Amino acid sequence: MTYEDALKASKKIGASKAEGLPLLAMTISTLALVHAINPMLAFDGAVKLGLTAAQVRNLDPVSLGDLMFV
């Protein structure tokens, strides 16, 4: 599932019911507003590493940026 598809699914499902990749896309989208990251690249990196939304939320800013280069 691509970032765009996961984000569309999260908006369709809603924040309270999102889980898995839609929740990950929503989390990264929100973090991208605060940190200078490309959400599509960070999403792809998190998926490649098998990270969950909870694990991504606990990353420090440098590690979050490193997701773009996985």
C-alpha positions as CSV (number, residue, x, y, z in Angstrom):
1,M,0.0,0.0,0.0
2,T,1.4,3.4,-0.9
3,Y,1.4,6.4,1.3
4,E,-1.4,8.1,-0.6
5,D,-3.6,5.0,-0.5
6,A,-3.0,4.6,3.3
7,L,-3.7,8.2,3.9
8,K,-7.0,8.0,1.9
9,A,-7.9,4.9,3.9
10,S,-7.2,6.7,7.2
11,K,-9.4,9.6,6.2
12,K,-12.2,7.2,5.1
13,I,-11.9,5.1,8.3
14,G,-11.4,7.9,10.7
15,A,-8.7,8.6,13.3
16,S,-10.4,6.6,16.1
17,K,-10.7,3.4,14.1
18,A,-7.5,3.6,12.0
19,E,-4.9,0.9,12.5
20,G,-1.9,-0.6,10.7
21,L,-0.7,1.3,7.6
22,P,-3.5,3.9,7.6
23,L,-2.6,4.8,11.2
24,L,1.1,4.9,10.3
25,A,0.3,7.3,7.4
26,M,-1.8,9.5,9.6
27,T,0.9,9.6,12.2
28,I,3.7,10.5,9.8
29,S,1.5,13.1,8.1
30,T,1.0,14.8,11.4
31,L,4.7,14.6,12.3
32,A,5.6,16.0,8.9
33,L,3.9,19.2,9.9
34,V,6.2,19.6,12.9
35,H,9.5,18.2,11.6
36,A,11.1,18.9,8.2
37,I,10.5,15.5,6.7
38,N,9.0,14.2,3.5
39,P,6.0,12.1,4.6
40,M,6.1,9.8,1.6
41,L,9.7,8.9,2.1
42,A,9.4,8.6,5.9
43,F,6.3,6.3,5.4
44,D,8.2,4.1,2.9
45,G,11.2,3.9,5.3
46,A,9.0,3.0,8.3
47,V,7.3,0.2,6.2
48,K,10.6,-1.2,5.1
49,L,11.8,-1.3,8.7
50,G,8.5,-2.8,9.8
51,L,7.8,0.0,12.3
52,T,4.4,0.6,13.8
53,A,2.8,4.0,14.3
54,A,3.5,3.8,18.1
55,Q,7.2,3.1,17.4
56,V,7.4,6.0,14.9
57,R,5.8,8.3,17.5
58,N,8.6,7.4,19.9
59,L,11.5,8.2,17.5
60,D,13.6,11.2,18.2
61,P,13.7,13.9,15.4
62,V,17.0,12.7,14.0
63,S,15.8,9.1,13.7
64,L,12.5,10.3,12.2
65,G,14.5,12.2,9.5
66,D,16.6,9.1,8.9
67,L,13.5,7.2,7.9
68,M,13.6,9.1,4.6
69,F,16.9,7.5,3.6
70,V,16.2,3.8,4.3
